[in-house]
Amino acid sequence: MTKKTSSRFSPEVRERAVRMVQEHGSDHASQWAAIGSIGGKIGCTTETLRQWVRQAERDGGQRPGPTTAERERIKVLERENRELRQANEILRKASACFAMAELDRRSKS
């Protein structure tokens, strides 16, 4: 599953929007109502702002789940894992090729 990152909004705008939800949440009937109101004002969808707020809550320790730093670390480790698997596959095939060449050389001797 690929997700498009919010390149349309700068980190400053995202932080400000999340802060507005946190600061003005009590002015609305629910956090969802605050998210809807503020999302409309900054021009992002309600779901996008909700995701930003949830991630900020995880980063702040108010909600369980991986923090932004942990998510980045997982991404790096998954990429390294993928690269190591590819390197191992190449080495396995090269080893098999060299083994066959050695057997062929011995049979000709």
N, CA, C and O atoms as a printed pandas DataFrame, in Angstrom:
     atom_number atom_name residue_name chain_id  residue_number  x_coord  y_coord  z_coord
0              1         N          MET        A               1    0.847   -1.174    0.000
1              2        CA          MET        A               1    0.000    0.000    0.000
2              3         C          MET        A               1    0.891    1.236    0.000
3              4         O          MET        A               1    1.714    1.412    0.899
4              5         N          THR        A               2    0.731    2.078   -0.992
5              6        CA          THR        A               2    1.494    3.315   -1.043
6              7         C          THR        A               2    0.601    4.460   -0.628
7              8         O          THR        A               2   -0.577    4.529   -0.979
8              9         N          LYS        A               3    1.198    5.349    0.124
9             10        CA          LYS        A               3    0.456    6.501    0.598
10            11         C          LYS        A               3    1.135    7.756    0.089
11            12         O          LYS        A               3    2.356    7.878    0.176
12            13         N          LYS        A               4    0.368    8.684   -0.438
13            14        CA          LYS        A               4    0.916    9.953   -0.876
14            15         C          LYS        A               4    1.099   10.836    0.353
15            16         O          LYS        A               4    0.165   11.058    1.123
16            17         N          THR        A               5    2.310   11.328    0.519
17            18        CA          THR        A               5    2.542   12.205    1.660
18            19         C          THR        A               5    1.998   13.594    1.347
19            20         O          THR        A               5    1.845   13.967    0.183
20            21         N          SER        A               6    1.720   14.324    2.359
21            22        CA          SER        A               6    1.112   15.640    2.201
22            23         C          SER        A               6    2.167   16.679    1.853
23            24         O          SER        A               6    2.554   17.490    2.694
24            25         N          SER        A               7    2.621   16.649    0.628
25            26        CA          SER        A               7    3.616   17.622    0.203
26            27         C          SER        A               7    2.977   18.980   -0.057
27            28         O          SER        A               7    3.668   19.991   -0.174
28            29         N          ARG        A               8    1.657   18.990   -0.144
29            30        CA          ARG        A               8    0.938   20.237   -0.367
30            31         C          ARG        A               8    1.019   21.158    0.837
31            32         O          ARG        A               8    0.931   22.378    0.703
32            33         N          PHE        A               9    1.187   20.570    2.013
33            34        CA          PHE        A               9    1.194   21.356    3.242
34            35         C          PHE        A               9    2.566   21.265    3.893
35            36         O          PHE        A               9    3.109   20.173    4.062
36            37         N          SER        A              10    3.112   22.393    4.250
37            38        CA          SER        A              10    4.419   22.408    4.904
38            39         C          SER        A              10    4.280   21.857    6.326
39            40         O          SER        A              10    3.187   21.858    6.891
40            41         N          PRO        A              11    5.385   21.391    6.897
41            42        CA          PRO        A              11    5.333   20.914    8.288
42            43         C          PRO        A              11    4.810   21.982    9.243
43            44         O          PRO        A              11    4.140   21.666   10.227
44            45         N          GLU        A              12    5.116   23.253    8.952
45            46        CA          GLU        A              12    4.655   24.337    9.817
46            47         C          GLU        A              12    3.126   24.443    9.792
47            48         O          GLU        A              12    2.492   24.643   10.829
48            49         N          VAL        A              13    2.543   24.306    8.598
49            50        CA          VAL        A              13    1.084   24.382    8.472
50            51         C          VAL        A              13    0.453   23.199    9.202
51            52         O          VAL        A              13   -0.544   23.361    9.904
52            53         N          ARG        A              14    1.035   22.010    9.035
53            54        CA          ARG        A              14    0.496   20.826    9.718
54            55         C          ARG        A              14    0.553   21.003   11.234
55            56         O          ARG        A              14   -0.418   20.726   11.937
56            57         N          GLU        A              15    1.708   21.470   11.733
57            58        CA          GLU        A              15    1.856   21.671   13.176
58            59         C          GLU        A              15    0.856   22.706   13.686
59            60         O          GLU        A              15    0.260   22.535   14.749
60            61         N          ARG        A              16    0.681   23.767   12.926
61            62        CA          ARG        A              16   -0.253   24.824   13.338
62            63         C          ARG        A              16   -1.686   24.298   13.373
63            64         O          ARG        A              16   -2.444   24.599   14.295
64            65         N          ALA        A              17   -2.047   23.518   12.369
65            66        CA          ALA        A              17   -3.406   22.958   12.314
66            67         C          ALA        A              17   -3.651   22.024   13.494
67            68         O          ALA        A              17   -4.713   22.072   14.114
68            69         N          VAL        A              18   -2.676   21.179   13.806
69            70        CA          VAL        A              18   -2.809   20.262   14.947
70            71         C          VAL        A              18   -2.921   21.053   16.240
71            72         O          VAL        A              18   -3.739   20.738   17.104
72            73         N          ARG        A              19   -2.095   22.080   16.363
73            74        CA          ARG        A              19   -2.134   22.917   17.574
74            75         C          ARG        A              19   -3.490   23.607   17.714
75            76         O          ARG        A              19   -4.021   23.733   18.818
76            77         N          MET        A              20   -4.044   24.052   16.582
77            78        CA          MET        A              20   -5.365   24.699   16.621
78            79         C          MET        A              20   -6.428   23.714   17.090
79            80         O          MET        A              20   -7.304   24.080   17.874
80            81         N          VAL        A              21   -6.363   22.470   16.622
81            82        CA          VAL        A              21   -7.332   21.457   17.060
82            83         C          VAL        A              21   -7.195   21.245   18.562
83            84         O          VAL        A              21   -8.193   21.166   19.277
84            85         N          GLN        A              22   -5.955   21.152   19.037
85            86        CA          GLN        A              22   -5.729   20.907   20.464
86            87         C          GLN        A              22   -6.166   22.100   21.312
87            88         O          GLN        A              22   -6.753   21.924   22.379
88            89         N          GLU        A              23   -5.884   23.304   20.842
89            90        CA          GLU        A              23   -6.202   24.492   21.626
90            91         C          GLU        A              23   -7.681   24.871   21.569
91            92         O          GLU        A              23   -8.222   25.387   22.547
92            93         N          HIS        A              24   -8.340   24.621   20.437
93            94        CA          HIS        A              24   -9.724   25.060   20.266
94            95         C          HIS        A              24  -10.719   23.901   20.288
95            96         O          HIS        A              24  -11.885   24.073   19.933
96            97         N          GLY        A              25  -10.261   22.736   20.702
97            98        CA          GLY        A              25  -11.141   21.573   20.776
98            99         C          GLY        A              25  -12.316   21.803   21.706
99           100         O          GLY        A              25  -13.418   21.317   21.448
100          101         N          SER        A              26  -12.091   22.541   22.788
101          102        CA          SER        A              26  -13.163   22.774   23.754
102          103         C          SER        A              26  -14.220   23.747   23.226
103          104         O          SER        A              26  -15.315   23.838   23.782
104          105         N          ASP        A              27  -13.893   24.470   22.161
105          106        CA          ASP        A              27  -14.862   25.390   21.557
106          107         C          ASP        A              27  -15.899   24.651   20.706
107          108         O          ASP        A              27  -16.887   25.241   20.269
108          109         N          HIS        A              28  -15.665   23.361   20.476
109          110        CA          HIS        A              28  -16.545   22.563   19.616
110          111         C          HIS        A              28  -17.150   21.424   20.429
111          112         O          HIS        A              28  -16.694   21.108   21.528
112          113         N          ALA        A              29  -18.182   20.821   19.865
113          114        CA          ALA        A              29  -18.883   19.734   20.551
114          115         C          ALA        A              29  -18.000   18.499   20.718
115          116         O          ALA        A              29  -18.164   17.740   21.674
116          117         N          SER        A              30  -17.071   18.298   19.798
117          118        CA          SER        A              30  -16.181   17.139   19.863
118          119         C          SER        A              30  -14.891   17.469   19.124
119          120         O          SER        A              30  -14.802   18.469   18.411
120          121         N          GLN        A              31  -13.903   16.615   19.308
121          122        CA          GLN        A              31  -12.654   16.812   18.583
122          123         C          GLN        A              31  -12.905   16.694   17.082
123          124         O          GLN        A              31  -12.311   17.417   16.283
124          125         N          TRP        A              32  -13.796   15.770   16.708
125          126        CA          TRP        A              32  -14.124   15.594   15.293
126          127         C          TRP        A              32  -14.714   16.882   14.711
127          128         O          TRP        A              32  -14.384   17.251   13.584
128          129         N          ALA        A              33  -15.563   17.555   15.448
129          130        CA          ALA        A              33  -16.145   18.820   14.987
130          131         C          ALA        A              33  -15.054   19.875   14.831
131          132         O          ALA        A              33  -15.062   20.642   13.868
132          133         N          ALA        A              34  -14.123   19.914   15.769
133          134        CA          ALA        A              34  -13.001   20.857   15.681
134          135         C          ALA        A              34  -12.156   20.559   14.454
135          136         O          ALA        A              34  -11.749   21.473   13.737
136          137         N          ILE        A              35  -11.893   19.280   14.214
137          138        CA          ILE        A              35  -11.091   18.877   13.055
138          139         C          ILE        A              35  -11.804   19.294   11.766
139          140         O          ILE        A              35  -11.171   19.814   10.847
140          141         N          GLY        A              36  -13.100   19.069   11.700
141          142        CA          GLY        A              36  -13.863   19.457   10.507
142          143         C          GLY        A              36  -13.819   20.947   10.260
143          144         O          GLY        A              36  -13.642   21.395    9.127
144          145         N          SER        A              37  -13.979   21.711   11.319
145          146        CA          SER        A              37  -13.983   23.165   11.194
146          147         C          SER        A              37  -12.611   23.694   10.779
147          148         O          SER        A              37  -12.512   24.512    9.865
148          149         N          ILE        A              38  -11.574   23.238   11.437
149          150        CA          ILE        A              38  -10.221   23.735   11.173
150          151         C          ILE        A              38   -9.707   23.224    9.833
151          152         O          ILE        A              38   -9.038   23.952    9.101
152          153         N          GLY        A              39  -10.021   21.971    9.515
153          154        CA          GLY        A              39   -9.606   21.424    8.219
154          155         C          GLY        A              39  -10.152   22.245    7.069
155          156         O          GLY        A              39   -9.445   22.523    6.101
156          157         N          GLY        A              40  -11.402   22.629    7.178
157          158        CA          GLY        A              40  -12.004   23.459    6.143
158          159         C          GLY        A              40  -11.329   24.814    6.012
159          160         O          GLY        A              40  -11.205   25.350    4.910
160          161         N          LYS        A              41  -10.896   25.360    7.128
161          162        CA          LYS        A              41  -10.260   26.681    7.104
162          163         C          LYS        A              41   -8.875   26.649    6.478
163          164         O          LYS        A              41   -8.474   27.600    5.807
164          165         N          ILE        A              42   -8.133   25.546    6.696
165          166        CA          ILE        A              42   -6.779   25.506    6.126
166          167         C          ILE        A              42   -6.745   24.832    4.761
167          168         O          ILE        A              42   -5.712   24.827    4.091
168          169         N          GLY        A              43   -7.886   24.257    4.345
169          170        CA          GLY        A              43   -7.970   23.685    3.002
170          171         C          GLY        A              43   -7.519   22.245    2.882
171          172         O          GLY        A              43   -7.126   21.808    1.801
172          173         N          CYS        A              44   -7.571   21.496    3.982
173          174        CA          CYS        A              44   -7.259   20.072    3.892
174          175         C          CYS        A              44   -8.504   19.271    4.253
175          176         O          CYS        A              44   -9.445   19.794    4.850
176          177         N          THR        A              45   -8.495   18.005    3.885
177          178        CA          THR        A              45   -9.665   17.184    4.195
178          179         C          THR        A              45   -9.698   16.882    5.690
179          180         O          THR        A              45   -8.681   16.942    6.381
180          181         N          THR        A              46  -10.872   16.562    6.156
181          182        CA          THR        A              46  -11.049   16.221    7.566
182          183         C          THR        A              46  -10.210   15.006    7.923
183          184         O          THR        A              46   -9.588   14.968    8.985
184          185         N          GLU        A              47  -10.189   14.015    7.045
185          186        CA          GLU        A              47   -9.419   12.791    7.307
186          187         C          GLU        A              47   -7.927   13.078    7.384
187          188         O          GLU        A              47   -7.237   12.510    8.231
188          189         N          THR        A              48   -7.419   13.935    6.529
189          190        CA          THR        A              48   -5.997   14.291    6.565
190          191         C          THR        A              48   -5.646   14.933    7.904
191          192         O          THR        A              48   -4.665   14.550    8.541
192          193         N          LEU        A              49   -6.440   15.900    8.325
193          194        CA          LEU        A              49   -6.174   16.568    9.594
194          195         C          LEU        A              49   -6.325   15.593   10.762
195          196         O          LEU        A              49   -5.560   15.654   11.724
196          197         N          ARG        A              50   -7.300   14.706   10.679
197          198        CA          ARG        A              50   -7.468   13.703   11.748
198          199         C          ARG        A              50   -6.213   12.840   11.862
199          200         O          ARG        A              50   -5.765   12.543   12.970
200          201         N          GLN        A              51   -5.650   12.440   10.740
201          202        CA          GLN        A              51   -4.421   11.632   10.762
202          203         C          GLN        A              51   -3.265   12.413   11.374
203          204         O          GLN        A              51   -2.480   11.861   12.145
204          205         N          TRP        A              52   -3.157   13.695   11.036
205          206        CA          TRP        A              52   -2.100   14.522   11.622
206          207         C          TRP        A              52   -2.264   14.611   13.138
207          208         O          TRP        A              52   -1.292   14.500   13.886
208          209         N          VAL        A              53   -3.506   14.812   13.581
209          210        CA          VAL        A              53   -3.782   14.934   15.018
210          211         C          VAL        A              53   -3.449   13.619   15.718
211          212         O          VAL        A              53   -2.807   13.627   16.769
212          213         N          ARG        A              54   -3.879   12.484   15.149
213          214        CA          ARG        A              54   -3.600   11.177   15.766
214          215         C          ARG        A              54   -2.104   10.924   15.862
215          216         O          ARG        A              54   -1.625   10.416   16.875
216          217         N          GLN        A              55   -1.355   11.276   14.809
217          218        CA          GLN        A              55    0.091   11.068   14.840
218          219         C          GLN        A              55    0.735   11.974   15.890
219          220         O          GLN        A              55    1.656   11.553   16.591
220          221         N          ALA        A              56    0.260   13.202   16.001
221          222        CA          ALA        A              56    0.784   14.116   17.022
222          223         C          ALA        A              56    0.499   13.565   18.418
223          224         O          ALA        A              56    1.328   13.690   19.320
224          225         N          GLU        A              57   -0.670   12.958   18.593
225          226        CA          GLU        A              57   -1.002   12.349   19.889
226          227         C          GLU        A              57   -0.086   11.165   20.178
227          228         O          GLU        A              57    0.331   10.975   21.320
228          229         N          ARG        A              58    0.235   10.366   19.161
229          230        CA          ARG        A              58    1.181    9.251   19.362
230          231         C          ARG        A              58    2.569    9.787   19.693
231          232         O          ARG        A              58    3.247    9.265   20.579
232          233         N          ASP        A              59    2.988   10.825   18.982
233          234        CA          ASP        A              59    4.300   11.424   19.235
234          235         C          ASP        A              59    4.378   12.010   20.637
235          236         O          ASP        A              59    5.441   12.004   21.259
236          237         N          GLY        A              60    3.257   12.516   21.133
237          238        CA          GLY        A              60    3.216   13.117   22.468
238          239         C          GLY        A              60    2.956   12.118   23.583
239          240         O          GLY        A              60    2.898   12.497   24.753
240          241         N          GLY        A              61    2.800   10.850   23.235
241          242        CA          GLY        A              61    2.577    9.822   24.246
242          243         C          GLY        A              61    1.145    9.761   24.762
243          244         O          GLY        A              61    0.876    9.088   25.758
244          245         N          GLN        A              62    0.230   10.447   24.104
245          246        CA          GLN        A              62   -1.166   10.462   24.538
246          247         C          GLN        A              62   -1.967    9.322   23.923
247          248         O          GLN        A              62   -3.094    9.057   24.341
248          249         N          ARG        A              63   -1.394    8.653   22.937
249          250        CA          ARG        A              63   -2.101    7.595   22.215
250          251         C          ARG        A              63   -1.094    6.492   21.918
251          252         O          ARG        A              63    0.053    6.781   21.576
252          253         N          PRO        A              64   -1.504    5.231   22.044
253          254        CA          PRO        A              64   -0.570    4.141   21.746
254          255         C          PRO        A              64   -0.292    4.052   20.239
255          256         O          PRO        A              64   -1.108    4.456   19.412
256          257         N          GLY        A              65    0.862    3.521   19.921
257          258        CA          GLY        A              65    1.233    3.330   18.520
258          259         C          GLY        A              65    2.609    3.904   18.266
259          260         O          GLY        A              65    3.181    4.585   19.118
260          261         N          PRO        A              66    3.136    3.620   17.084
261          262        CA          PRO        A              66    4.494    4.077   16.772
262          263         C          PRO        A              66    4.557    5.589   16.561
263          264         O          PRO        A              66    3.686    6.180   15.922
264          265         N          THR        A              67    5.587    6.188   17.102
265          266        CA          THR        A              67    5.811    7.618   16.910
266          267         C          THR        A              67    6.361    7.841   15.506
267          268         O          THR        A              67    6.691    6.893   14.794
268          269         N          THR        A              68    6.451    9.098   15.127
269          270        CA          THR        A              68    7.000    9.431   13.815
270          271         C          THR        A              68    8.428    8.922   13.688
271          272         O          THR        A              68    8.803    8.375   12.651
272          273         N          ALA        A              69    9.230    9.100   14.740
273          274        CA          ALA        A              69   10.621    8.624   14.711
274          275         C          ALA        A              69   10.673    7.105   14.581
275          276         O          ALA        A              69   11.499    6.571   13.840
276          277         N          GLU        A              70    9.805    6.418   15.288
277          278        CA          GLU        A              70    9.767    4.953   15.197
278          279         C          GLU        A              70    9.324    4.501   13.809
279          280         O          GLU        A              70    9.858    3.533   13.267
280          281         N          ARG        A              71    8.361    5.196   13.241
281          282        CA          ARG        A              71    7.899    4.851   11.887
282          283         C          ARG        A              71    9.016    5.040   10.872
283          284         O          ARG        A              71    9.182    4.218    9.970
284          285         N          GLU        A              72    9.783    6.121   11.013
285          286        CA          GLU        A              72   10.923    6.354   10.121
286          287         C          GLU        A              72   11.959    5.255   10.281
287          288         O          GLU        A              72   12.487    4.746    9.292
288          289         N          ARG        A              73   12.254    4.886   11.527
289          290        CA          ARG        A              73   13.238    3.828   11.802
290          291         C          ARG        A              73   12.777    2.497   11.201
291          292         O          ARG        A              73   13.584    1.764   10.630
292          293         N          ILE        A              74   11.498    2.186   11.325
293          294        CA          ILE        A              74   10.948    0.957   10.739
294          295         C          ILE        A              74   11.119    0.987    9.225
295          296         O          ILE        A              74   11.499   -0.017    8.623
296          297         N          LYS        A              75   10.840    2.136    8.604
297          298        CA          LYS        A              75   10.998    2.264    7.156
298          299         C          LYS        A              75   12.436    2.012    6.725
299          300         O          LYS        A              75   12.686    1.319    5.738
300          301         N          VAL        A              76   13.389    2.586    7.479
301          302        CA          VAL        A              76   14.807    2.393    7.168
302          303         C          VAL        A              76   15.182    0.922    7.311
303          304         O          VAL        A              76   15.857    0.363    6.447
304          305         N          LEU        A              77   14.747    0.298    8.397
305          306        CA          LEU        A              77   15.066   -1.115    8.623
306          307         C          LEU        A              77   14.446   -2.015    7.557
307          308         O          LEU        A              77   15.080   -2.972    7.112
308          309         N          GLU        A              78   13.226   -1.721    7.149
309          310        CA          GLU        A              78   12.588   -2.514    6.095
310          311         C          GLU        A              78   13.335   -2.371    4.778
311          312         O          GLU        A              78   13.496   -3.346    4.044
312          313         N          ARG        A              79   13.795   -1.153    4.474
313          314        CA          ARG        A              79   14.571   -0.940    3.250
314          315         C          ARG        A              79   15.884   -1.713    3.312
315          316         O          ARG        A              79   16.267   -2.370    2.344
316          317         N          GLU        A              80   16.579   -1.633    4.459
317          318        CA          GLU        A              80   17.832   -2.381    4.632
318          319         C          GLU        A              80   17.591   -3.880    4.504
319          320         O          GLU        A              80   18.372   -4.588    3.868
320          321         N          ASN        A              81   16.515   -4.359    5.105
321          322        CA          ASN        A              81   16.170   -5.775    5.040
322          323         C          ASN        A              81   15.955   -6.204    3.590
323          324         O          ASN        A              81   16.448   -7.250    3.168
324          325         N          ARG        A              82   15.220   -5.398    2.836
325          326        CA          ARG        A              82   14.959   -5.690    1.423
326          327         C          ARG        A              82   16.269   -5.744    0.632
327          328         O          ARG        A              82   16.467   -6.639   -0.190
328          329         N          GLU        A              83   17.168   -4.774    0.887
329          330        CA          GLU        A              83   18.451   -4.735    0.186
330          331         C          GLU        A              83   19.310   -5.944    0.543
331          332         O          GLU        A              83   19.973   -6.512   -0.324
332          333         N          LEU        A              84   19.302   -6.340    1.819
333          334        CA          LEU        A              84   20.082   -7.507    2.239
334          335         C          LEU        A              84   19.532   -8.790    1.620
335          336         O          LEU        A              84   20.301   -9.667    1.229
336          337         N          ARG        A              85   18.218   -8.902    1.530
337          338        CA          ARG        A              85   17.623  -10.086    0.882
338          339         C          ARG        A              85   18.038  -10.155   -0.590
339          340         O          ARG        A              85   18.348  -11.231   -1.103
340          341         N          GLN        A              86   18.043   -9.008   -1.261
341          342        CA          GLN        A              86   18.454   -8.978   -2.657
342          343         C          GLN        A              86   19.933   -9.354   -2.793
343          344         O          GLN        A              86   20.305  -10.117   -3.684
344          345         N          ALA        A              87   20.763   -8.819   -1.910
345          346        CA          ALA        A              87   22.198   -9.148   -1.946
346          347         C          ALA        A              87   22.407  -10.635   -1.679
347          348         O          ALA        A              87   23.227  -11.271   -2.341
348          349         N          ASN        A              88   21.675  -11.197   -0.718
349          350        CA          ASN        A              88   21.793  -12.629   -0.428
350          351         C          ASN        A              88   21.373  -13.473   -1.626
351          352         O          ASN        A              88   21.994  -14.497   -1.910
352          353         N          GLU        A              89   20.341  -13.059   -2.320
353          354        CA          GLU        A              89   19.881  -13.791   -3.501
354          355         C          GLU        A              89   20.955  -13.760   -4.590
355          356         O          GLU        A              89   21.223  -14.773   -5.237
356          357         N          ILE        A              90   21.559  -12.601   -4.784
357          358        CA          ILE        A              90   22.641  -12.485   -5.772
358          359         C          ILE        A              90   23.809  -13.384   -5.381
359          360         O          ILE        A              90   24.355  -14.097   -6.223
360          361         N          LEU        A              91   24.191  -13.352   -4.109
361          362        CA          LEU        A              91   25.299  -14.196   -3.640
362          363         C          LEU        A              91   24.975  -15.676   -3.769
363          364         O          LEU        A              91   25.845  -16.470   -4.127
364          365         N          ARG        A              92   23.738  -16.054   -3.484
365          366        CA          ARG        A              92   23.329  -17.454   -3.605
366          367         C          ARG        A              92   23.443  -17.915   -5.050
367          368         O          ARG        A              92   23.951  -19.004   -5.317
368          369         N          LYS        A              93   22.974  -17.095   -5.982
369          370        CA          LYS        A              93   23.049  -17.447   -7.398
370          371         C          LYS        A              93   24.495  -17.482   -7.882
371          372         O          LYS        A              93   24.873  -18.366   -8.651
372          373         N          ALA        A              94   25.302  -16.525   -7.434
373          374        CA          ALA        A              94   26.718  -16.513   -7.824
374          375         C          ALA        A              94   27.434  -17.743   -7.278
375          376         O          ALA        A              94   28.251  -18.348   -7.971
376          377         N          SER        A              95   27.129  -18.109   -6.046
377          378        CA          SER        A              95   27.734  -19.297   -5.436
378          379         C          SER        A              95   27.364  -20.546   -6.219
379          380         O          SER        A              95   28.219  -21.397   -6.461
380          381         N          ALA        A              96   26.124  -20.666   -6.611
381          382        CA          ALA        A              96   25.679  -21.815   -7.393
382          383         C          ALA        A              96   26.398  -21.836   -8.742
383          384         O          ALA        A              96   26.792  -22.899   -9.222
384          385         N          CYS        A              97   26.567  -20.674   -9.344
385          386        CA          CYS        A              97   27.254  -20.582  -10.631
386          387         C          CYS        A              97   28.715  -21.006  -10.488
387          388         O          CYS        A              97   29.221  -21.771  -11.309
388          389         N          PHE        A              98   29.387  -20.517   -9.459
389          390        CA          PHE        A              98   30.791  -20.897   -9.238
390          391         C          PHE        A              98   30.923  -22.380   -8.928
391          392         O          PHE        A              98   31.875  -23.025   -9.366
392          393         N          ALA        A              99   29.974  -22.922   -8.175
393          394        CA          ALA        A              99   30.005  -24.348   -7.850
394          395         C          ALA        A              99   29.862  -25.180   -9.125
395          396         O          ALA        A              99   30.563  -26.176   -9.302
396          397         N          MET        A             100   28.955  -24.770  -10.010
397          398        CA          MET        A             100   28.783  -25.490  -11.275
398          399         C          MET        A             100   30.043  -25.379  -12.134
399          400         O          MET        A             100   30.444  -26.355  -12.769
400          401         N          ALA        A             101   30.663  -24.216  -12.162
401          402        CA          ALA        A             101   31.891  -24.025  -12.944
402          403         C          ALA        A             101   33.016  -24.897  -12.387
403          404         O          ALA        A             101   33.799  -25.467  -13.146
404          405         N          GLU        A             102   33.092  -24.996  -11.071
405          406        CA          GLU        A             102   34.125  -25.826  -10.432
406          407         C          GLU        A             102   33.890  -27.300  -10.759
407          408         O          GLU        A             102   34.839  -28.026  -11.055
408          409         N          LEU        A             103   32.642  -27.746  -10.707
409          410        CA          LEU        A             103   32.328  -29.138  -11.054
410          411         C          LEU        A             103   32.660  -29.408  -12.519
411          412         O          LEU        A             103   33.191  -30.467  -12.854
412          413         N          ASP        A             104   32.351  -28.458  -13.381
413          414        CA          ASP        A             104   32.638  -28.603  -14.803
414          415         C          ASP        A             104   34.143  -28.669  -15.027
415          416         O          ASP        A             104   34.610  -29.477  -15.830
416          417         N          ARG        A             105   34.907  -27.838  -14.334
417          418        CA          ARG        A             105   36.366  -27.818  -14.471
418          419         C          ARG        A             105   36.951  -29.145  -14.006
419          420         O          ARG        A             105   37.842  -29.692  -14.656
420          421         N          ARG        A             106   36.457  -29.663  -12.888
421          422        CA          ARG        A             106   36.967  -30.934  -12.350
422          423         C          ARG        A             106   36.640  -32.112  -13.285
423          424         O          ARG        A             106   37.442  -33.035  -13.430
424          425         N          SER        A             107   35.475  -32.073  -13.906
425          426        CA          SER        A             107   35.112  -33.182  -14.772
426          427         C          SER        A             107   35.937  -33.197  -16.047
427          428         O          SER        A             107   36.073  -34.245  -16.679
428          429         N          LYS        A             108   36.491  -32.052  -16.438
429          430        CA          LYS        A             108   37.329  -31.978  -17.643
430          431         C          LYS        A             108   38.765  -32.368  -17.346
431          432         O          LYS        A             108   39.523  -32.657  -18.272
432          433         N          SER        A             109   39.161  -32.385  -16.075
433          434        CA          SER        A             109   40.552  -32.699  -15.716
434          435         C          SER        A             109   40.840  -34.163  -15.762
435          436         O          SER        A             109   41.965  -34.580  -15.485
